[in-house]
């Protein structure tokens, strides 16, 4: 027992001694200092770290992950551990929001005023001549070609900024100019419907007004308004929306020009009948061009052989999509005409006014060559259509019919062009229409006929000539055919009777479709220089009452004394009444003030829908199949700018921008939509913000 106790005592002493020895050993050695690792530049080349690591200049012992937006210890092991963590893996995905960095803000020196003028001119060029996305290449091309010009180098113009300048600066500028030019003067509207390439129904609205600055009647594009349907209510609401957009008074509306569609001219629920309840002095003018076209079409359908239209249309279709047929016909034509190439056969448009006249002229000029071509085609191609066309070209009656139609269609086309023109004298339009009807009537009536052919009650069949002269070309052709026995006497008699019946039907169609227009034109013609300065002129009392003017006696008295003053501009109606409007007597007053207002109301009446049809053509050019996503606002902006330049006889290369417009080019105004229809937003005109400093959104859809 004692031995066991002794062993335990010795073990305890040994442990104490051993601990003392260890302490002595530690005291004899130097203490080790712990190492602090700092950020190393070599980590920017490490394949596992270089994509996301960032240094912190103020803290060299830390690093930062630009994906996770967190701070880490600058220890290599800690950084490697973070790179394989779940948080870092999620944040470093290619389409993660953490990787979508904001563009850095870089202050730049504002470009000079000359740079803004260049950008505005380039934008105007794009608006007039090409698509907006071309500005990307045009800007880079100018910088490359004119690198020595500092103003060109400073240009920062691409499609986003160009679109903004068009919609928010140039459009507002030209719209305000148009509104100021209209002022409070009376005006008329041209209305028509169409569908654009995106199958959106559009109401085309054009305006006719008297411009005091230009001293003439102006017809120009106003706006395209999207409507839900082609009903009279939708059209009326769309028209009122356009007037509200331009802040135009509805009571200043004097006339509307439309086609002959029921939705426009219907007696019960047409646009005119509904609008007449609000504007009692409104006058409806049916488009003369549409009426002439419908008259010719109706006369041709009722009298002429139906295969003539087939001949014209299928001749074009035969060559339109076949290169081989065009080549074979060209070789035949060259052989007959000593190497001269043929002109292309024209298409007969279904909607264009009297387009058949050009097609008839072209086919008659190449009748012999076409006749020989289809004769060869009928024998070689074994095509039923070629056989039919060959028989038609062989028939001498068909050529005679076209020779008869050519001068008549040419006269109708000439009248159409006069009414479509924006420069025609409105007081002389009646003469052209009367001349057309009188010319047609004198072809088939006896010389002793003194009847008024414009009178609806006049039956022209009672005055027909037994052997009318139907034109030189037709008569020479008939003489040749009868002399050479190509046509019998009975066949010639039938052919002549059909031609006479066509003219009679055409005159009756014109008189039935244009009675109101002729009556109004007759009253407007009183204000031509020839009539109004005649001492023996007719009274205008009924006209004053028709236009709902007050002070009938005063206007009639002014009308009676008008010829007592020696006027200078007596050739043009617009120039004469412009001179009368500026005339002042000894007291500084205009003694013809009420008469001038009446004249302006008559001069702005619309006689043709040509302007709105041209607007639709421009719409289809601007918004085509390649630009079918173009917004309605952008389309309206482009058409407004183009019509404004055309109204001033300017183009992109010679238009001078006002200073206030140039000042907005380099500001936020290009990106701020103007809330007021006539004045820009004041905050957008601040020059302390440069649009070059804005952050661009990569997902922002661009106008093209």
C-alpha positions in Angstrom: 0.0 0.0 0.0 2.8 2.4 0.8 4.5 1.5 -2.4 1.5 2.5 -4.4 1.3 5.9 -2.7 5.0 6.4 -3.3 4.5 5.8 -7.1 1.6 8.2 -7.4 3.7 10.9 -5.5 6.6 10.5 -7.9 4.3 10.8 -11.0 2.8 14.1 -9.7 6.3 15.5 -9.1 7.4 14.5 -12.6 4.4 16.3 -14.2 5.2 19.5 -12.3 8.8 19.3 -13.3 7.8 18.7 -17.0 5.5 21.7 -17.0 8.2 23.9 -15.5 10.7 22.7 -18.2 8.2 23.5 -21.0 7.6 27.0 -19.7 11.3 27.7 -19.4 11.7 26.5 -23.0 9.0 28.9 -24.3 10.5 31.8 -22.5 13.8 31.1 -24.2 12.2 31.4 -27.7 11.0 34.7 -29.6 7.2 35.1 -30.1 5.9 34.8 -33.8 4.1 37.9 -35.3 0.9 37.1 -37.3 1.0 38.2 -41.1 -1.8 40.5 -42.5 -2.4 39.9 -46.3 -3.1 42.8 -48.6 -4.7 43.1 -52.0 -2.4 42.0 -54.8 -2.5 43.3 -58.4 -1.7 39.8 -59.7 -5.3 38.8 -58.9 -6.5 40.9 -61.8 -4.8 38.3 -64.1 -6.2 35.3 -62.2 -8.7 33.4 -64.3 -11.0 32.7 -61.4 -10.9 36.3 -60.0 -10.3 38.7 -62.8 -14.0 38.9 -64.0 -15.5 40.1 -60.7 -12.8 41.3 -58.3 -12.2 45.0 -57.5 -9.7 46.7 -55.3 -10.7 49.3 -52.6 -8.1 52.1 -52.7 -9.0 53.2 -49.1 -8.6 49.7 -47.6 -5.8 47.6 -49.0 -6.7 44.6 -46.8 -10.1 44.2 -48.5 -11.5 43.4 -51.9 -14.9 43.9 -53.5 -17.1 41.7 -55.7 -18.7 43.8 -58.4 -21.4 41.2 -59.0 -22.5 40.6 -55.4 -21.8 44.2 -54.3 -20.1 42.9 -51.1 -16.7 43.5 -49.4 -14.4 40.5 -48.7 -11.1 40.0 -46.8 -8.1 40.2 -49.2 -7.2 36.6 -48.5 -6.7 34.3 -51.5 -8.5 31.4 -49.8 -11.4 33.6 -48.9 -11.7 34.9 -52.4 -11.7 31.5 -53.9 -14.3 30.3 -51.4 -16.5 33.3 -52.4 -16.2 32.5 -56.1 -17.8 29.1 -55.7 -20.5 30.3 -53.4 -24.2 30.1 -54.4 -24.7 33.8 -54.0 -21.9 34.6 -56.3 -23.0 32.0 -58.9 -26.5 33.5 -59.1 -25.3 37.1 -59.3 -22.7 36.4 -62.0 -25.2 34.9 -64.5 -25.0 36.6 -68.0 -28.5 38.1 -67.8 -28.6 38.9 -64.1 -29.7 42.4 -63.1 -26.4 42.7 -61.2 -24.5 42.6 -64.5 -26.6 45.4 -66.1 -24.3 48.3 -65.3 -25.4 51.9 -65.6 -23.5 54.0 -68.1 -21.1 56.3 -66.4 -21.9 59.9 -66.3 -19.3 61.8 -68.3 -19.6 65.6 -68.3 -19.0 67.0 -71.8 -18.6 70.4 -73.2 -21.8 71.5 -74.8 -21.6 71.7 -78.7 -21.7 75.0 -80.4 -24.9 76.5 -82.0 -23.6 75.6 -85.4 -23.5 71.9 -84.4 -27.2 72.1 -83.5 -27.9 73.7 -86.9 -26.2 70.8 -88.6 -28.1 68.3 -86.6 -31.4 70.0 -87.3 -30.6 70.1 -91.1 -29.7 66.4 -91.1 -32.9 65.6 -89.3 -34.9 67.6 -91.8 -33.1 65.7 -94.7 -34.1 62.4 -93.1 -37.7 63.5 -92.6 -38.0 64.5 -96.3 -36.1 61.8 -98.1 -35.4 58.5 -96.2 -36.0 56.3 -93.2 -34.9 57.5 -89.7 -32.5 54.7 -89.1 -30.3 56.0 -92.0 -29.2 58.8 -89.7 -26.9 56.4 -87.9 -24.8 56.0 -91.1 -25.2 59.5 -92.3 -23.7 60.9 -89.0 -20.7 58.6 -89.2 -20.2 59.3 -92.8 -20.2 63.1 -92.2 -17.7 62.7 -89.4 -15.4 60.7 -91.7 -15.7 63.0 -94.7 -15.4 66.3 -92.8 -13.2 65.3 -89.9 -11.4 68.7 -90.0 -14.6 70.5 -89.0 -15.0 70.7 -85.2 -18.8 71.2 -85.5 -19.1 67.9 -87.5 -17.0 66.0 -85.0 -19.3 67.1 -82.2 -22.4 65.8 -83.8 -24.2 63.2 -81.6 -27.2 62.3 -83.7 -28.6 58.9 -84.1 -32.1 57.4 -84.5 -33.3 57.9 -80.9 -32.4 61.6 -80.8 -33.4 62.1 -84.5 -36.9 60.6 -83.7 -37.2 62.9 -80.7 -36.3 66.0 -82.7 -38.8 65.1 -85.4 -41.7 64.5 -83.0 -41.0 67.0 -80.3 -39.3 70.0 -82.0 -39.7 70.1 -85.7 -43.3 68.9 -85.7 -44.3 71.4 -83.1 -42.5 74.2 -85.0 -44.3 73.5 -88.3 -47.7 72.9 -86.6 -47.4 76.2 -84.9 -46.5 78.0 -88.1 -49.6 76.4 -89.8 -51.9 77.5 -87.0 -50.6 81.0 -87.0 -51.0 81.2 -90.8 -54.6 80.0 -90.6 -55.4 82.5 -87.8 -59.2 83.2 -87.5 -59.9 83.2 -91.2 -62.6 81.0 -92.7 -61.6 77.6 -93.9 -62.9 74.4 -95.5 -62.0 70.7 -94.9 -61.3 67.8 -97.2 -62.3 64.5 -95.7 -61.6 61.0 -96.9 -60.9 57.5 -95.4 -58.1 55.0 -96.1 -56.4 52.1 -94.5 -52.6 52.0 -94.0 -50.2 49.1 -94.3 -50.9 48.1 -90.6 -54.6 47.7 -91.4 -55.5 50.8 -89.3 -58.4 52.9 -90.6 -57.3 56.5 -91.0 -59.3 59.7 -91.5 -57.4 62.0 -93.8 -58.1 65.7 -93.1 -56.7 68.5 -95.2 -57.6 72.2 -94.9 -58.2 75.0 -97.5 -57.8 78.5 -96.1 -56.9 82.0 -97.2 -53.3 82.9 -96.2 -52.9 86.6 -95.5 -49.1 86.2 -95.4 -49.0 84.6 -98.9 -52.0 86.5 -100.3 -53.5 83.3 -101.8 -55.7 80.3 -101.1 -53.7 77.5 -99.5 -54.6 73.8 -99.6 -52.5 71.7 -97.3 -52.3 68.6 -95.1 -53.7 68.9 -91.6 -53.7 65.5 -89.8 -54.3 61.8 -90.0 -56.7 60.7 -87.3 -57.2 57.0 -86.3 -60.9 56.1 -86.2 -62.6 52.9 -85.0 -64.9 52.4 -87.9 -66.0 54.0 -91.2 -69.3 55.2 -89.8 -70.5 58.8 -90.0 -70.3 59.1 -86.2 -66.6 57.9 -86.1 -65.7 60.3 -89.0 -67.4 63.2 -87.4 -65.7 62.6 -84.0 -62.4 62.2 -85.8 -62.8 65.5 -87.6 -63.7 67.3 -84.3 -60.7 65.8 -82.7 -58.5 67.2 -85.4 -60.1 70.7 -85.0 -59.5 70.5 -81.3 -55.9 69.5 -81.8 -55.3 72.7 -83.8 -57.6 74.8 -81.7 -59.8 75.7 -84.7 -63.2 77.2 -84.3 -65.9 75.0 -85.8 -68.0 78.0 -86.7 -65.3 79.2 -89.1 -65.8 76.1 -91.2 -67.4 77.1 -94.5 -67.4 73.9 -96.6 -66.4 70.3 -96.6 -65.2 68.5 -99.7 -65.9 64.7 -99.9 -66.3 61.9 -102.4 -69.7 60.6 -103.2 -69.8 57.9 -100.5 -73.1 57.6 -98.5 -71.3 57.9 -95.2 -70.2 61.4 -96.2 -73.2 62.8 -98.2 -76.1 60.7 -96.9 -79.3 62.8 -96.4 -80.3 61.3 -93.1 -77.1 60.2 -91.2 -74.3 61.4 -93.4 -71.4 63.4 -92.0 -72.6 66.6 -93.8 -76.2 66.3 -92.6 -75.0 65.7 -89.0 -72.6 68.6 -89.2 -75.2 70.9 -90.7 -77.1 70.8 -87.5 -74.2 72.5 -85.7 -73.0 74.8 -88.6 -76.0 76.1 -90.5 -73.9 78.0 -93.1 -72.0 74.8 -94.2 -71.8 74.0 -97.9 -71.2 70.5 -99.3 -68.9 70.2 -102.3 -68.9 66.8 -104.0 -65.4 66.2 -105.4 -65.6 67.1 -109.1 -62.8 64.7 -110.0 -64.6 61.8 -108.5 -67.8 62.8 -110.3 -66.1 63.1 -113.7 -64.4 59.7 -113.1 -67.8 58.1 -112.1 -69.5 59.7 -115.1 -66.9 58.3 -117.6 -67.0 54.8 -115.9 -70.8 54.7 -116.0 -71.0 55.8 -119.6 -68.4 53.2 -120.6 -70.2 50.4 -118.7 -73.6 51.2 -120.1 -72.6 51.8 -123.8 -69.2 50.5 -124.9 -68.4 46.8 -125.5 -67.2 45.1 -122.3 -64.3 43.5 -123.9 -62.5 46.8 -124.3 -61.6 47.0 -120.6 -60.5 43.3 -120.9 -58.2 44.3 -123.8 -56.6 47.1 -121.8 -56.1 45.3 -118.5 -55.0 41.9 -119.9 -52.5 43.5 -122.3 -50.7 44.8 -119.2 -51.0 41.6 -117.3 -49.6 39.6 -120.2 -46.2 41.4 -119.9 -46.2 42.4 -116.2 -44.6 39.2 -114.8 -42.9 37.6 -117.7 -39.4 38.5 -118.7 -39.4 36.2 -121.7 -42.6 37.8 -123.1 -41.1 41.3 -122.6 -37.9 40.3 -124.3 -39.6 38.7 -127.3 -41.8 41.8 -127.7 -38.8 44.1 -127.5 -37.0 42.1 -130.2 -40.1 42.3 -132.4 -40.5 46.0 -131.8 -36.8 46.7 -132.5 -37.1 44.8 -135.8 -40.1 46.8 -136.9 -38.9 50.2 -135.7 -35.1 50.1 -136.5 -33.8 49.4 -133.1 -36.0 51.7 -131.0 -37.1 50.2 -127.7 -40.9 50.1 -126.9 -42.4 52.0 -124.0 -43.9 49.9 -121.2 -47.6 49.1 -121.3 -49.4 50.9 -118.5 -51.7 49.5 -115.9 -55.3 50.6 -115.6 -55.6 51.6 -111.9 -58.9 50.8 -110.3 -58.9 53.9 -108.0 -56.9 56.5 -109.9 -59.0 59.1 -111.8 -59.2 58.4 -115.5 -55.9 56.4 -115.6 -57.4 54.6 -118.6 -56.5 57.5 -120.8 -52.7 56.9 -120.5 -53.2 53.2 -121.1 -55.3 53.8 -124.2 -52.7 56.2 -125.6 -49.8 53.8 -125.1 -51.7 50.8 -126.7 -52.7 52.9 -129.7 -49.2 54.0 -130.3 -48.1 50.3 -130.4 -51.1 48.7 -131.9 -49.4 47.2 -135.0 -46.6 45.7 -132.9 -48.9 44.3 -130.3 -51.2 42.8 -133.0 -48.2 41.0 -134.5 -46.9 39.9 -131.1 -50.1 38.3 -130.0 -50.6 36.6 -133.4 -47.2 34.9 -132.9 -48.0 34.1 -129.3 -51.3 32.5 -130.1 -49.7 30.1 -132.6 -46.7 29.2 -130.4 -47.8 29.3 -126.8 -51.1 27.6 -127.2 -52.6 30.0 -124.7 -56.3 30.8 -124.7 -55.7 34.3 -123.5 -53.2 34.9 -126.2 -55.7 33.7 -128.8 -58.4 36.0 -127.4 -56.1 39.0 -127.4 -54.9 38.2 -130.9 -58.5 38.2 -132.1 -59.2 41.5 -130.4 -56.2 43.2 -131.9 -57.2 41.9 -135.3 -60.8 43.3 -135.0 -60.7 46.8 -136.6 -63.7 47.9 -134.5 -61.6 47.8 -131.3 -59.0 50.1 -132.7 -61.7 52.5 -133.9 -63.3 52.6 -130.5 -60.0 53.4 -128.8 -59.3 56.2 -131.4 -62.7 57.7 -130.6 -62.2 57.5 -126.8 -58.7 58.9 -126.8 -59.5 62.7 -127.3 -62.6 62.5 -125.0 -60.6 60.9 -122.2 -57.9 63.4 -122.7 -60.3 66.3 -122.3 -61.8 64.8 -119.2 -58.3 64.2 -117.8 -57.3 67.8 -118.5 -60.3 69.1 -116.5 -59.5 66.7 -113.7 -55.9 68.0 -113.5 -57.2 71.6 -113.3 -59.5 70.8 -110.3 -56.7 68.8 -108.6 -54.2 71.7 -108.9 -53.6 73.9 -105.9 -52.7 76.8 -108.2 -56.0 76.9 -110.2 -58.1 80.1 -110.1 -61.3 79.1 -108.2 -63.3 81.8 -110.0 -62.4 80.3 -113.4 -63.0 76.6 -112.7 -66.6 76.9 -114.0 -65.2 77.8 -117.4 -63.3 74.6 -117.6 -66.2 72.4 -116.6 -68.6 74.2 -119.0 -66.0 73.9 -121.8 -65.9 70.2 -121.3 -69.6 69.7 -121.6 -70.0 72.2 -124.4 -67.2 70.5 -126.4 -68.7 67.1 -126.0 -72.2 68.4 -126.9 -71.0 70.2 -130.1 -69.5 67.0 -131.4 -72.9 65.4 -131.9 -75.4 68.3 -132.1 -76.4 70.3 -135.1 -74.9 73.8 -135.7 -78.3 75.3 -135.3 -78.6 74.0 -131.7 -78.9 77.0 -129.3 -80.1 75.1 -126.3 -78.3 75.3 -122.9 -76.6 72.0 -122.6 -75.9 72.5 -118.9 -79.6 72.7 -118.2 -80.8 69.4 -116.6 -84.1 69.7 -118.5 -82.4 69.9 -121.9 -82.7 66.6 -123.8 -79.6 66.5 -126.0 -81.1 63.7 -128.0 -83.5 66.2 -129.7 -80.6 68.0 -131.3 -78.4 65.2 -132.6 -76.6 65.6 -135.9 -77.4 62.9 -138.5 -73.7 62.6 -139.5 -71.6 63.9 -136.6 -67.9 64.5 -136.9 -66.3 62.4 -134.1 -62.7 63.5 -134.3 -60.0 63.6 -137.0 -58.2 60.3 -136.0 -61.5 58.4 -135.9 -62.8 59.9 -139.1 -59.5 59.1 -141.0 -59.6 55.6 -139.6 -63.2 55.0 -140.7 -62.4 56.5 -144.2 -59.5 54.1 -144.6 -61.5 51.1 -143.4 -64.5 51.8 -145.7 -62.3 52.6 -148.7 -60.5 49.2 -148.4 -63.6 47.3 -147.6 -62.4 46.3 -144.1 -65.8 47.4 -142.6 -69.3 47.2 -144.0 -71.6 50.1 -144.2 -74.0 48.6 -141.6 -71.2 47.9 -139.2 -69.9 51.5 -139.5 -73.4 52.8 -138.8 -73.6 50.7 -135.6 -70.1 51.8 -134.5 -71.0 55.5 -135.0 -74.3 55.1 -133.1 -72.5 53.5 -130.2 -70.0 56.4 -130.1 -72.8 59.0 -130.2 -74.7 57.2 -127.5 -71.5 57.2 -125.3 -71.2 61.0 -125.6 -74.9 61.5 -124.8 -74.7 59.2 -121.7 -71.5 61.0 -120.5 -73.1 64.4 -120.8 -76.2 63.3 -118.9 -74.0 61.7 -116.2 -72.1 64.9 -115.7 -75.2 67.0 -115.5 -76.8 64.6 -113.0 -73.8 64.4 -110.8 -72.7 68.0 -110.8 -75.8 70.3 -110.6 -75.1 71.7 -107.2 -71.4 72.2 -108.0 -72.1 74.0 -111.2 -74.6 76.3 -109.5 -72.0 77.2 -106.7 -69.3 77.6 -109.3 -71.4 80.0 -111.2 -71.8 82.1 -108.2 -68.1 82.0 -107.3 -67.3 83.0 -110.9 -69.0 86.3 -110.2 -65.9 87.3 -108.1 -63.5 86.8 -111.0 -61.8 90.1 -112.1 -63.7 90.0 -115.4 -67.1 89.9 -113.7 -66.7 91.8 -110.5 -65.2 94.9 -112.3 -67.9 94.9 -114.9 -70.2 98.0 -114.4 -73.2 95.8 -115.5 -72.5 92.9 -113.2 -75.3 90.8 -111.6 -76.6 91.2 -108.1 -75.1 89.0 -105.3 -78.0 89.3 -102.9 -79.0 85.7 -103.2 -75.3 84.6 -102.8 -75.0 86.7 -99.6 -78.1 85.0 -98.2 -76.8 81.6 -99.2 -73.6 82.2 -97.2 -75.6 83.3 -94.2 -74.0 86.8 -94.1 -75.7 89.7 -92.3 -75.8 93.3 -93.6 -76.9 92.2 -97.0 -77.5 95.8 -98.1 -74.0 96.9 -97.1 -72.4 94.1 -99.0 -74.5 94.8 -102.1 -73.6 98.5 -102.0 -69.9 97.7 -101.7 -70.3 95.3 -104.6 -71.9 98.0 -106.8 -69.1 100.5 -106.2 -66.2 98.1 -106.6 -65.5 98.9 -110.3 -65.2 102.6 -109.5 -61.7 102.2 -108.2 -58.7 101.6 -110.5 -57.3 98.3 -109.4 -53.8 97.0 -110.5 -53.9 93.2 -110.1 -56.7 92.3 -112.4 -55.4 89.0 -113.9 -55.7 86.7 -110.9 -58.7 86.4 -108.6 -56.6 85.9 -105.5 -54.3 88.8 -106.2 -57.2 91.1 -106.9 -59.0 90.4 -103.7 -55.7 90.5 -101.8 -55.3 94.1 -103.2 -58.9 94.9 -102.2 -58.3 93.6 -98.7 -55.3 95.9 -98.3 -57.1 99.0 -99.7 -57.6 101.9 -97.3 -59.6 105.1 -97.8 -58.8 108.6 -96.5 -59.9 107.6 -92.9 -57.7 104.5 -92.9 -60.6 102.1 -93.1 -61.4 99.5 -95.7 -64.7 100.4 -97.4 -65.0 96.8 -98.7 -64.4 94.9 -95.5 -67.6 92.8 -95.5 -67.3 92.1 -99.2 -63.8 90.9 -98.8 -64.9 88.5 -96.0 -67.5 87.1 -98.4 -65.0 86.7 -101.1 -62.6 84.7 -98.8 -65.4 82.4 -97.8 -66.1 81.6 -101.5 -62.4 81.2 -102.4 -61.7 78.6 -99.8 -64.5 76.2 -100.9 -63.0 72.8 -101.8 -63.6 71.5 -105.4 -61.4 68.4 -105.3 -60.2 65.8 -102.9 -56.8 65.8 -104.7 -55.0 67.2 -101.6 -56.2 64.4 -99.3 -55.5 61.8 -101.9 -51.9 63.1 -102.2 -51.7 62.9 -98.4 -52.7 59.2 -98.5 -50.0 58.6 -101.2 -47.4 60.2 -98.9 -48.7 58.1 -96.0 -48.1 54.9 -98.1 -44.6 56.1 -99.0 -43.7 56.9 -95.4 -45.4 54.0 -93.7 -44.6 51.1 -96.1 -44.2 47.4 -95.7 -40.6 47.8 -94.3 -41.8 50.5 -91.8 -45.2 49.0 -90.9 -44.6 49.6 -87.1 -44.2 53.3 -87.5 -46.4 55.0 -84.9 -49.2 57.3 -85.9 -47.6 60.2 -84.1 -44.4 59.8 -86.1 -46.3 59.4 -89.4 -48.2 62.6 -88.7 -45.0 64.4 -87.7 -43.3 63.5 -90.9 -46.3 64.4 -93.1 -46.7 67.7 -91.3 -43.1 68.7 -91.8 -43.1 67.7 -95.4 -46.3 69.6 -96.2 -45.0 72.6 -94.3 -41.9 72.7 -96.5 -43.9 72.3 -99.6 -46.3 75.1 -98.5 -43.3 77.5 -98.3 -41.6 76.1 -101.5 -38.7 75.0 -99.5 -36.7 71.8 -99.0 -34.2 70.4 -96.5 -31.2 72.2 -98.1 -32.6 75.8 -98.2 -34.8 76.0 -95.1 -33.6 78.4 -92.4 -34.4 77.4 -88.8 -35.5 80.0 -86.3 -33.2 80.6 -83.4 -35.6 79.3 -80.8 -35.9 76.0 -82.7 -32.1 75.6 -82.9 -31.8 76.3 -79.2 -34.0 73.3 -78.3 -31.9 70.8 -80.3 -29.3 70.4 -77.6 -31.8 70.3 -74.7 -34.2 67.8 -73.1 -36.9 69.1 -75.5 -36.0 66.4 -77.9 -37.1 63.8 -75.4 -40.0 65.7 -73.8 -43.4 65.4 -75.5 -45.1 68.8 -75.7 -48.4 68.8 -73.7 -49.7 71.9 -75.3 -50.8 71.6 -79.0 -49.3 75.0 -79.9 -46.5 75.8 -77.5 -43.6 73.7 -76.1 -43.3 72.7 -72.5 -41.3 75.3 -70.6 -39.2 72.9 -68.7 -38.0 71.2 -71.9 -36.6 74.5 -73.2 -34.1 74.7 -70.3 -30.5 74.8 -71.7 -28.9 73.5 -68.5 -29.5 69.9 -69.5 -27.7 68.2 -72.4 -29.4 65.2 -74.0 -26.0 63.7 -74.7 -25.6 63.1 -70.9 -28.8 61.0 -70.6 -28.5 57.3 -69.9 -29.7 55.3 -72.8 -32.0 52.4 -72.3 -30.9 49.3 -74.3 -34.4 47.9 -74.3 -36.0 51.1 -75.6 -37.8 50.4 -78.9 -36.5 52.7 -81.6 -38.6 54.4 -84.3 -37.4 53.4 -87.7 
